């Protein structure tokens, strides 16, 4: 965003340190921090004594197409080569397309090939809804919202039919594999969840964030029933989420 672009390096670094401190206070010891690389990012978590997976966000929506996407990918790959496995492997890196349509197919395959060479993975949010790219830009301005009005009981609730072709598209691009860590899947169908479970084997769900954004929790139980492993994560305080994994477990 324009605000993020205009922040000074000192402000960005202070924000990273504050996020680490808030997470540690809540009992978090492994962080997945998604963003653009900056000086001091990895060192923040190393000095905090935490483990971190730095997910290098890639998004070329309407910004120069493949050329811009490849420039982002080159920067992310350079950062990953330097820091993936740092601090005795307490700091790892991932390549993180912002959403399933954030990169042209050919660049997405290039990112997958780079991840394979580096021995790391792709972190990709899937099936978050047709307007997710717009929602992602607007959400931070909405302020704290109550999750209570969206709370679901029993089995995780998600759409009977996909609102996007994320799973089909990435499968067609050849990047659905154990190298991909799929995230959210809130608007996927049962069949699509099973496809991701079979081909990727794992996903991460942030129920509170997903519920605030889409009114739907992720398909945790259905994904596990299809043989996949599901990890729980916490969302950003900017989205109105806490750093409590216990709260996420209850929401799931």
C-alpha positions as a Markdown table, in Angstrom:
| # | Residue | x | y | z |
|---|---|---|---|---|
| 1 | Unk | 0.0 | 0.0 | 0.0 |
| 2 | Unk | 1.0 | 3.7 | -0.3 |
| 3 | Unk | 1.3 | 3.9 | 3.5 |
| 4 | Unk | 3.5 | 0.8 | 3.7 |
| 5 | Unk | 5.7 | 2.1 | 0.8 |
| 6 | Unk | 6.3 | 5.4 | 2.6 |
| 7 | Unk | 7.3 | 3.9 | 6.0 |
| 8 | Unk | 10.9 | 4.4 | 6.9 |
| 9 | Unk | 13.2 | 1.5 | 7.4 |
| 10 | Unk | 13.3 | 2.3 | 11.1 |
| 11 | Unk | 9.5 | 2.1 | 11.3 |
| 12 | Unk | 9.4 | -1.2 | 9.4 |
| 13 | Unk | 12.1 | -2.6 | 11.7 |
| 14 | Unk | 10.3 | -1.4 | 14.9 |
| 15 | Unk | 7.0 | -3.0 | 13.6 |
| 16 | Unk | 8.8 | -6.3 | 13.1 |
| 17 | Unk | 10.3 | -6.1 | 16.6 |
| 18 | Unk | 6.9 | -5.3 | 18.2 |
| 19 | Unk | 5.2 | -8.2 | 16.3 |
| 20 | Unk | 7.9 | -10.5 | 17.6 |
| 21 | Unk | 7.5 | -9.3 | 21.2 |
| 22 | Unk | 3.7 | -9.5 | 21.1 |
| 23 | Unk | 3.9 | -13.1 | 19.7 |
| 24 | Unk | 6.4 | -14.2 | 22.3 |
| 25 | Unk | 4.2 | -12.7 | 25.1 |
| 26 | Unk | 1.3 | -14.8 | 23.8 |
| 27 | Unk | 3.5 | -18.0 | 23.7 |
| 28 | Unk | 4.4 | -18.1 | 20.0 |
| 29 | Unk | 7.8 | -19.6 | 19.3 |
| 30 | Unk | 7.5 | -20.1 | 15.5 |
| 31 | Unk | 6.6 | -17.1 | 13.3 |
| 32 | Unk | 5.6 | -17.1 | 9.7 |
| 33 | Unk | 6.1 | -13.5 | 8.7 |
| 34 | Unk | 4.8 | -12.6 | 5.2 |
| 35 | Unk | 6.2 | -9.5 | 3.5 |
| 36 | Unk | 8.9 | -7.9 | 1.4 |
| 37 | Unk | 12.5 | -8.4 | 2.5 |
| 38 | Unk | 14.2 | -5.6 | 4.4 |
| 39 | Unk | 17.5 | -5.2 | 6.3 |
| 40 | Unk | 17.3 | -6.6 | 9.8 |
| 41 | Unk | 14.2 | -8.9 | 9.2 |
| 42 | Unk | 15.9 | -12.2 | 9.9 |
| 43 | Unk | 18.1 | -10.7 | 12.7 |
| 44 | Unk | 14.9 | -9.5 | 14.5 |
| 45 | Unk | 13.8 | -13.1 | 15.1 |
| 46 | Unk | 17.3 | -14.4 | 15.7 |
| 47 | Unk | 17.9 | -11.9 | 18.5 |
| 48 | Unk | 14.5 | -12.6 | 20.0 |
| 49 | Unk | 15.4 | -16.3 | 20.3 |
| 50 | Unk | 12.5 | -17.3 | 18.2 |
| 51 | Unk | 12.1 | -19.5 | 15.1 |
| 52 | Unk | 10.9 | -17.8 | 12.0 |
| 53 | Unk | 9.8 | -18.6 | 8.5 |
| 54 | Unk | 10.1 | -15.5 | 6.4 |
| 55 | Unk | 7.6 | -15.7 | 3.6 |
| 56 | Unk | 8.8 | -13.5 | 0.8 |
| 57 | Unk | 5.6 | -12.1 | -0.7 |
| 58 | Unk | 5.3 | -11.9 | -4.5 |
| 59 | Unk | 2.6 | -10.1 | -6.3 |
| 60 | Unk | 2.6 | -8.6 | -9.8 |
| 61 | Unk | -1.1 | -7.8 | -10.2 |
| 62 | Unk | -1.3 | -5.1 | -12.8 |
| 63 | Unk | 2.3 | -4.0 | -12.3 |
| 64 | Unk | 4.2 | -4.8 | -15.3 |
| 65 | Unk | 3.3 | -8.4 | -15.8 |
| 66 | Unk | 6.0 | -11.1 | -16.0 |
| 67 | Unk | 8.9 | -8.7 | -16.1 |
| 68 | Unk | 7.9 | -7.1 | -12.8 |
| 69 | Unk | 7.1 | -10.5 | -11.3 |
| 70 | Unk | 10.5 | -11.8 | -12.3 |
| 71 | Unk | 12.2 | -8.8 | -10.7 |
| 72 | Unk | 10.4 | -9.5 | -7.4 |
| 73 | Unk | 11.3 | -13.2 | -7.7 |
| 74 | Unk | 15.0 | -12.4 | -8.2 |
| 75 | Unk | 15.0 | -10.2 | -5.1 |
| 76 | Unk | 13.2 | -12.8 | -3.0 |
| 77 | Unk | 15.5 | -15.6 | -4.2 |
| 78 | Unk | 18.6 | -13.5 | -3.4 |
| 79 | Unk | 17.3 | -12.9 | 0.1 |
| 80 | Unk | 16.4 | -16.6 | 0.5 |
| 81 | Unk | 19.9 | -17.7 | -0.6 |
| 82 | Unk | 21.4 | -15.5 | 2.1 |
| 83 | Unk | 19.0 | -16.3 | 5.0 |
| 84 | Unk | 17.4 | -19.7 | 4.4 |
| 85 | Unk | 18.8 | -21.9 | 7.2 |
| 86 | Unk | 20.4 | -19.0 | 9.1 |
| 87 | Unk | 20.9 | -19.0 | 12.9 |
| 88 | Unk | 21.3 | -22.8 | 13.1 |
| 89 | Unk | 18.2 | -23.2 | 10.9 |
| 90 | Unk | 16.0 | -21.2 | 13.3 |
| 91 | Unk | 15.4 | -18.8 | 10.4 |
| 92 | Unk | 14.0 | -20.3 | 7.2 |
| 93 | Unk | 12.6 | -18.6 | 4.0 |
| 94 | Unk | 9.7 | -19.4 | 1.7 |
| 95 | Unk | 8.5 | -17.9 | -1.5 |
| 96 | Unk | 5.0 | -16.6 | -1.1 |
| 97 | Unk | 2.7 | -15.6 | -4.0 |
| 98 | Unk | 0.2 | -13.3 | -2.3 |
| 99 | Unk | -2.7 | -15.3 | -3.8 |
| 100 | Unk | -3.2 | -17.9 | -6.5 |
| 101 | Unk | -3.4 | -15.3 | -9.3 |
| 102 | Unk | -0.6 | -13.0 | -8.1 |
| 103 | Unk | 1.9 | -14.3 | -10.7 |
| 104 | Unk | 1.7 | -15.3 | -14.3 |
| 105 | Unk | 1.8 | -19.1 | -14.7 |
| 106 | Unk | 5.3 | -19.2 | -16.2 |
| 107 | Unk | 6.7 | -17.1 | -13.3 |
| 108 | Unk | 4.9 | -19.3 | -10.8 |
| 109 | Unk | 6.6 | -22.3 | -12.2 |
| 110 | Unk | 9.9 | -20.5 | -12.1 |
| 111 | Unk | 9.3 | -19.7 | -8.4 |
| 112 | Unk | 8.5 | -23.4 | -7.8 |
| 113 | Unk | 11.8 | -24.4 | -9.5 |
| 114 | Unk | 13.8 | -21.9 | -7.4 |
| 115 | Unk | 12.1 | -23.2 | -4.2 |
| 116 | Unk | 13.1 | -26.7 | -5.2 |
| 117 | Unk | 16.7 | -25.7 | -5.7 |
| 118 | Unk | 16.8 | -23.9 | -2.4 |
| 119 | Unk | 15.2 | -26.7 | -0.5 |
| 120 | Unk | 12.3 | -24.6 | 0.6 |
| 121 | Unk | 8.6 | -24.3 | -0.3 |
| 122 | Unk | 5.9 | -22.1 | -1.8 |
| 123 | Unk | 3.4 | -20.5 | 0.7 |
| 124 | Unk | 0.2 | -19.8 | -1.3 |
| 125 | Unk | -3.2 | -18.7 | 0.1 |
| 126 | Unk | -5.8 | -20.6 | -1.9 |
| 127 | Unk | -9.6 | -20.2 | -2.5 |
| 128 | Unk | -10.1 | -17.2 | -0.2 |
| 129 | Unk | -12.9 | -15.9 | -2.4 |
| 130 | Unk | -13.3 | -14.0 | -5.7 |
| 131 | Unk | -12.6 | -10.6 | -4.2 |
| 132 | Unk | -9.8 | -11.5 | -1.9 |
| 133 | Unk | -7.1 | -9.4 | -3.6 |
| 134 | Unk | -9.3 | -6.3 | -3.1 |
| 135 | Unk | -10.3 | -7.3 | 0.5 |
| 136 | Unk | -6.6 | -7.8 | 1.4 |
| 137 | Unk | -5.9 | -4.2 | 0.5 |
| 138 | Unk | -8.9 | -2.8 | 2.3 |
| 139 | Unk | -9.1 | -5.0 | 5.5 |
| 140 | Unk | -6.5 | -3.1 | 7.6 |
| 141 | Unk | -8.6 | 0.1 | 7.4 |
| 142 | Unk | -11.7 | -1.6 | 8.8 |
| 143 | Unk | -10.5 | -1.8 | 12.4 |
| 144 | Unk | -11.1 | -4.5 | 15.0 |
| 145 | Unk | -14.2 | -6.6 | 14.4 |
| 146 | Unk | -15.9 | -9.2 | 16.6 |
| 147 | Unk | -15.5 | -12.8 | 15.5 |
| 148 | Unk | -18.5 | -13.8 | 17.6 |
| 149 | Unk | -21.1 | -12.9 | 15.0 |
| 150 | Unk | -19.3 | -15.2 | 12.5 |
| 151 | Unk | -18.7 | -18.1 | 14.9 |
| 152 | Unk | -19.6 | -21.6 | 13.6 |
| 153 | Unk | -20.0 | -24.8 | 15.6 |
| 154 | Unk | -19.4 | -28.4 | 14.6 |
| 155 | Unk | -17.5 | -29.1 | 11.4 |
| 156 | Unk | -15.7 | -26.3 | 9.7 |
| 157 | Unk | -18.0 | -24.5 | 7.3 |
| 158 | Unk | -17.0 | -23.7 | 3.8 |
| 159 | Unk | -18.6 | -23.3 | 0.4 |
| 160 | Unk | -20.1 | -26.3 | -1.4 |
| 161 | Unk | -18.7 | -25.0 | -4.6 |
| 162 | Unk | -15.5 | -23.1 | -5.2 |
| 163 | Unk | -15.8 | -19.4 | -5.7 |
| 164 | Unk | -12.5 | -19.4 | -7.6 |
| 165 | Unk | -10.5 | -21.7 | -9.8 |
| 166 | Unk | -7.4 | -21.5 | -7.6 |
| 167 | Unk | -6.9 | -25.2 | -7.1 |
| 168 | Unk | -7.6 | -26.1 | -10.7 |
| 169 | Unk | -5.3 | -23.3 | -11.9 |
| 170 | Unk | -2.4 | -24.3 | -9.8 |
| 171 | Unk | -2.9 | -27.9 | -10.5 |
| 172 | Unk | -2.8 | -27.1 | -14.2 |
| 173 | Unk | 0.4 | -25.1 | -13.7 |
| 174 | Unk | 2.0 | -28.1 | -12.2 |
| 175 | Unk | 2.8 | -26.6 | -8.8 |
| 176 | Unk | 0.5 | -28.5 | -6.5 |
| 177 | Unk | 3.0 | -30.7 | -4.8 |
| 178 | Unk | 4.5 | -31.5 | -1.4 |
| 179 | Unk | 6.6 | -28.4 | -1.9 |
| 180 | Unk | 3.6 | -26.2 | -1.5 |
| 181 | Unk | 2.2 | -25.1 | 1.8 |
| 182 | Unk | -1.5 | -24.2 | 1.0 |
| 183 | Unk | -3.2 | -21.6 | 3.3 |
| 184 | Unk | -6.8 | -21.0 | 4.2 |
| 185 | Unk | -8.9 | -22.8 | 1.6 |
| 186 | Unk | -12.0 | -21.1 | 3.0 |
| 187 | Unk | -14.0 | -21.2 | -0.3 |
| 188 | Unk | -12.9 | -24.5 | -1.7 |
| 189 | Unk | -15.2 | -27.5 | -2.3 |
| 190 | Unk | -14.8 | -30.8 | -0.5 |
| 191 | Unk | -13.3 | -32.3 | -3.7 |
| 192 | Unk | -10.8 | -29.4 | -4.0 |
| 193 | Unk | -9.8 | -29.8 | -0.4 |
| 194 | Unk | -9.2 | -33.5 | -1.0 |
| 195 | Unk | -7.1 | -32.7 | -4.1 |
| 196 | Unk | -4.8 | -30.3 | -2.1 |
| 197 | Unk | -4.6 | -32.9 | 0.7 |
| 198 | Unk | -3.5 | -35.6 | -1.8 |
| 199 | Unk | -1.1 | -33.5 | -3.8 |
| 200 | Unk | 0.4 | -31.1 | -1.2 |
| 201 | Unk | -0.3 | -33.1 | 2.0 |
| 202 | Unk | -0.5 | -30.0 | 4.2 |
| 203 | Unk | -2.2 | -26.7 | 4.8 |
| 204 | Unk | -2.2 | -24.0 | 7.4 |
| 205 | Unk | -5.4 | -22.5 | 8.7 |
| 206 | Unk | -6.0 | -19.2 | 10.6 |
| 207 | Unk | -9.6 | -19.6 | 11.6 |
| 208 | Unk | -10.1 | -16.2 | 13.3 |
| 209 | Unk | -8.6 | -14.3 | 10.4 |
| 210 | Unk | -10.6 | -16.3 | 7.8 |
| 211 | Unk | -13.8 | -15.9 | 9.8 |
| 212 | Unk | -13.3 | -12.1 | 10.1 |
| 213 | Unk | -12.6 | -11.8 | 6.4 |
| 214 | Unk | -15.0 | -14.3 | 4.8 |
| 215 | Unk | -17.3 | -15.4 | 7.5 |
| 216 | Unk | -16.0 | -19.0 | 7.0 |
| 217 | Unk | -13.4 | -21.1 | 8.9 |
| 218 | Unk | -11.1 | -23.3 | 7.0 |
| 219 | Unk | -11.9 | -26.9 | 6.2 |
| 220 | Unk | -9.7 | -28.4 | 8.9 |
| 221 | Unk | -11.6 | -31.5 | 9.7 |
| 222 | Unk | -12.4 | -32.2 | 6.0 |
| 223 | Unk | -8.8 | -31.7 | 5.0 |
| 224 | Unk | -7.6 | -34.1 | 7.7 |
| 225 | Unk | -10.2 | -36.6 | 6.8 |
| 226 | Unk | -8.8 | -36.6 | 3.3 |
| 227 | Unk | -5.3 | -37.5 | 4.7 |
| 228 | Unk | -3.8 | -34.1 | 4.9 |
| 229 | Unk | -2.0 | -32.5 | 7.8 |
| 230 | Unk | -3.3 | -29.1 | 9.0 |
| 231 | Unk | -1.4 | -26.6 | 11.1 |
| 232 | Unk | -2.9 | -23.7 | 12.9 |
| 233 | Unk | -1.6 | -20.1 | 12.8 |
| 234 | Unk | -2.5 | -16.7 | 14.2 |
| 235 | Unk | -3.4 | -13.7 | 12.2 |
| 236 | Unk | -2.2 | -10.1 | 12.3 |
| 237 | Unk | -3.3 | -7.6 | 15.0 |
| 238 | Unk | -4.1 | -5.2 | 12.1 |
| 239 | Unk | -6.9 | -7.6 | 11.2 |
| 240 | Unk | -8.3 | -7.7 | 14.7 |
| 241 | Unk | -6.8 | -11.1 | 15.5 |
| 242 | Unk | -5.0 | -12.1 | 18.7 |
| 243 | Unk | -1.8 | -14.1 | 18.9 |
| 244 | Unk | -3.4 | -16.9 | 20.8 |
| 245 | Unk | -3.1 | -20.4 | 19.3 |
| 246 | Unk | -5.6 | -21.6 | 21.9 |
| 247 | Unk | -8.1 | -19.2 | 20.5 |
| 248 | Unk | -7.4 | -20.4 | 16.9 |
| 249 | Unk | -7.9 | -24.0 | 18.1 |
| 250 | Unk | -11.3 | -23.2 | 19.6 |
| 251 | Unk | -12.3 | -21.3 | 16.4 |
| 252 | Unk | -11.3 | -24.3 | 14.2 |
